[in-house]
Every structure is written in structure tokens, then in C-alpha cells.
Amino acid sequence: MAHATRANHSPGRPGPHVTVVGGGFAGLTAAITAAEAGARVTLYESHHTLGGRARTAEGPYRTNEGPHALYNGGPHWTWLKQRGLIGDLAPIPPIEGTRLRLHHHGRLRRTPPFAMLKLLRRSPEQAPVDVDFATWAGAQVGEEGARAAAHYSAVALFHHDPGSLSARFVHTRLRRATKFPPEAHYPVGGWGALIDRMAGMAWNLGVRMETLTRIDDIGEFAARGPVVVATSLDAARHLLGDDTLRWESGRTTLVDVAVRTRRGDLFALSDLDGTGWIERFTTQDRTLAPAGEQLIQAQIPIGPGESKADGVARAERLLDLGFRDWRERVTWRRAAVANGRTGALDRPGTTWRDRPAVDRGDGVYLAGDQVAAPGLLSEVSFNSAMEAVTLALTGKGGLAGAGGPDDGTPWVDLKSA
């Protein structure tokens, strides 16, 4: 259980009131942080459950709707750990870790190309912001190695052409995705278990949470105090009527497949000839599927001219390579497209500082994974939520002018965390 007790606000000395719109990871982070600082907090969520893209499906197949791994290299790890929110983690058995394969030149390999390994020796600071990754990496290790590295980085980017993005943006994520020992960890029960613990702590701190409540106008809330809009950037654009709230994100076909267990199935398969990642998530967490079954999830980035069917077809080709007889073993499957829901992508010449600002003026603040905060995937949500609450309660921020890194690495003033 979260390390908190139910907060009792004195009616004689009420704290400031903060409204949070959106009950995902960013919204719950903002709500907990504001409540810990003494604010009265009300959180509104349009869905019937909290979590946003961090929801985990109910039922026998516990698929995640958002990020699958919790990286321990960011400040959110420290913040969650200090509050007892991480919970049990599902380790990858050592023998299973050896069952990672790379699809390269039409066949499966155990080791990456030497040129890709050579590129990993370069530090993120060596990669320029204003040059695309394909051009920079190609000059370092050759076109083939650059292409393989770019395609591997899609596991943390969800983009069909990572080579076209800023070299520093991609290389930072490539380094973290290939780090050993791995930074990626898996909460037992999926991200939904983490969200449940965060929601429990928010309740203990006195946060009022209303689900099935869609907010179409924040005017009356802004009159009462600061408002943190912790929704997708698309939803924030419509809610605030601000057409400038735009930033590029990925478009990905998600394919979830449950199969009967067979010895010898791979743990994960990365496509170096294209972009795509397939992982057997029950390798580390058996609670995600019924006994005797394995849950496999594929993430296939698709381009502007590609359809869900194109992504499904590519996923099936990779499954054919790595999971023998999987079609005959299927017990359940589904497919969907995540459009603009996979975090911010920085083109050459841009960094996190160029994304839509957290402070929107008049006591309104943004939090989420596409706004002006550093980090990787959920770390951006965390950092922006911390910045939003800091600004809302003190008027002083830590990200905008503090000389933080432009390479996308996690950064936040932990004194305020």
C-alpha cells in the first residue's frame, strides 16, 4: 500500500485549490505532488477508470494500453520508490534473457551488427541536435550500421523512420534501450497495478477524484485556482481552444496475441531490417495470461501511407520467424492503432524546450508526454507534472531556464520531488 494517511485539511485554513484534468500517470503525479504540498486537489477523469495510457486491461489477458517498461534511469523511479509505489517487479529470468533475437538481412541473429555496437560507444553529447540521426550515424559507422541502430531504437520511439529524427534525440534513447544491465523493469500485474497504488495514495492524501466526468470548459475551475491539464495534447488543444498545441508523435499498430505455451519461444524479437518489436511479456510476469498460455505483444510503427492491416501483416511475418506454429496455438488476439499517443518526437534542430510550454498563462498548466519537459516516454509526463505543480503553487519553475540538458535525458529538481 502507498505510504500515506488520509489528509485532513483544516476548514479554518484551507490550502490553495488545484484542479487536475486527466487521471493518467501525469495527472496522478500532479495530484499527489500538489496534495503533499498542502493543496486541496480535485481530479477529473472522463473514463470510468484512472490510468489513461497506463491502464492495464481487466480479464484473463492483462494487456497494457501504454508503455510496458518502467525505466529506472529517470527521476520518476526515485519519486515512486520513495513513496512505496513501485511495488513488486517481475524480473526476466537469465535463461530467457538469452532468447532475444535480431532480424537482420532476412535472418535471425543473436548479436547486433558490429557497426551498431561501435555506434553505442558514442556518448549522447557527441550526437548533434540539428542533424538527422541517419546522416550523423552514417558518417560514424556507415549507412548499414546507422540503419540497424535507427530501427532498433524504435522500441523506445514508436516511429516508422527514426533516422529522420534529431541525432541526439534518437541516440540518447538508443543508448538507454541497450544499456546493460537493462534500465527497463516490469511492475507485476502491469502498469494498472502501479496506477492503483498511485490512486490509493492520492485518496489517502485527500485528493477528490471524479471519474466519468468530461470537462469541456475550464473557466469555472480556473477561477478557483490553478488548473493542470494532464490529457493528450490533442485533447488539451480542443479543451483550451489553442491550435498551437501540436507536436509530432508516432503512429503504431499494436498486436496482442495469446498462444498456448511451447518451450523454446523467443523472449523478444527486434526488427533491424524495418521497425518493429515483439515481446513475450509473460516471460517476466506470469500473471498477465492464464496458466498454460503466453501473452505476446507487438509494436509495429507505421508510416503516413500505411494502414493497421499493413502493420498487422508485418507483425505476423515477424511472429512467423520467431514463434514456431504460433498460428495453430492462438487462443486470443486483438489489434489496434495508437495514433499520436506514443510520446513526443524531436525533428532535427529541435529539443524538448521547443515543445508546447507547460505554463499556458492565467493559471493553466500542461502535463503529458508531448510537452516541454525532458526524459524518455513516461519520464516526460512525470517531469512536466512536477513542473506544472511547482509553477502552480510557487510561480517558480525548474525546467525552463535552469540550464537542463538538451539531449533528452531525465532531469528534474528532486528537491521539489
FENJO-V241535 format. One record per pair of residues at least 24 apart in sequence whose ideal C-beta (glycine too) atoms are under 6 Angstrom apart, sorted by the first residue. I is the first residue (numbers start at 1). J is the second residue. D is the distance in whole Angstrom. If there is no record, write none. Layout:
BEGIN
I/J/D
I/J/D
END
This chain:
BEGIN
2/84/6
2/85/6
2/197/5
2/200/5
2/201/3
3/83/6
3/84/4
4/201/5
4/204/4
4/205/5
5/204/6
6/204/5
7/205/5
7/206/4
9/40/6
15/39/5
15/40/5
16/225/5
17/224/5
17/225/4
18/225/6
18/226/5
18/392/6
19/221/4
19/227/5
20/228/5
20/230/6
21/215/5
21/229/5
22/230/4
22/231/4
23/50/4
24/52/2
24/54/6
25/54/5
25/378/6
25/381/5
26/230/4
26/367/4
26/368/5
26/381/4
26/385/5
27/230/4
28/198/4
28/202/6
29/382/5
29/385/4
30/228/5
30/230/6
30/367/6
30/385/4
30/388/6
30/389/5
31/202/5
31/207/5
32/201/6
32/202/5
33/389/5
34/389/5
35/205/4
35/206/6
35/207/5
37/393/6
41/207/5
42/208/5
43/207/6
43/209/5
44/210/5
44/213/5
44/215/5
45/211/5
46/214/4
48/211/5
48/212/5
50/195/6
50/199/5
51/195/4
54/191/4
54/195/5
55/192/6
56/190/3
56/191/6
56/192/3
60/290/5
61/258/5
61/289/6
61/295/6
61/332/6
62/190/5
62/288/4
63/256/5
64/190/5
64/191/5
67/377/5
67/378/5
69/184/4
70/185/5
71/183/4
71/184/6
71/376/6
72/183/5
72/185/6
73/183/5
74/375/6
74/379/4
74/410/4
75/410/5
75/412/4
75/414/6
76/379/6
76/382/4
79/417/5
85/197/5
85/198/6
87/187/6
87/193/6
87/197/6
88/188/4
89/185/5
90/186/4
90/188/5
90/284/4
90/285/4
92/284/5
96/267/5
96/283/5
99/266/5
99/267/4
100/267/6
100/268/5
101/266/6
101/269/5
102/270/5
102/272/5
103/271/5
103/272/6
103/273/6
104/272/4
113/145/6
113/148/5
115/141/4
115/142/6
115/145/2
116/145/5
116/148/5
116/149/5
119/149/5
120/178/6
124/168/6
124/171/5
124/172/4
124/407/5
127/167/4
127/168/4
127/171/4
128/167/5
129/166/6
129/168/5
129/351/6
130/348/5
130/349/5
131/167/5
131/348/6
132/164/5
132/348/5
133/163/5
133/165/6
133/167/5
133/170/4
134/163/3
136/167/4
148/272/4
149/174/6
151/272/5
151/275/5
152/270/6
152/272/6
154/275/4
154/301/6
155/277/5
158/250/4
158/252/5
158/301/5
158/342/4
159/250/4
159/301/5
159/345/6
160/275/6
160/301/4
160/302/6
160/303/4
165/345/6
166/346/5
166/348/5
168/407/5
169/346/4
169/408/5
172/407/5
172/408/4
186/284/5
186/285/6
188/285/6
189/287/6
222/363/6
226/363/5
226/392/4
227/364/5
228/365/5
228/367/6
228/388/5
229/366/5
230/367/4
233/370/4
236/366/6
245/356/5
247/344/5
247/355/5
247/370/5
248/345/5
249/340/4
249/342/6
250/301/6
250/342/4
251/302/6
251/339/5
252/299/6
252/301/5
252/338/5
252/342/6
253/300/5
253/302/5
253/308/5
253/311/2
253/337/6
254/336/5
254/338/6
255/298/4
255/312/6
255/315/4
255/335/5
256/297/5
256/334/5
257/296/5
257/333/5
258/289/6
258/293/5
258/295/5
258/331/5
258/332/4
259/294/5
259/326/5
259/329/4
259/330/6
260/293/6
260/329/4
261/292/6
261/294/5
265/323/6
266/322/4
269/318/6
269/322/4
275/301/5
276/300/4
276/314/6
276/318/6
278/318/5
293/331/6
308/337/5
343/369/4
343/377/5
344/370/4
351/406/4
358/384/5
358/387/5
358/388/5
359/391/5
365/391/6
365/392/6
373/399/6
374/408/6
374/411/5
375/410/4
379/410/5
383/412/5
386/412/5
386/417/6
390/416/5
END
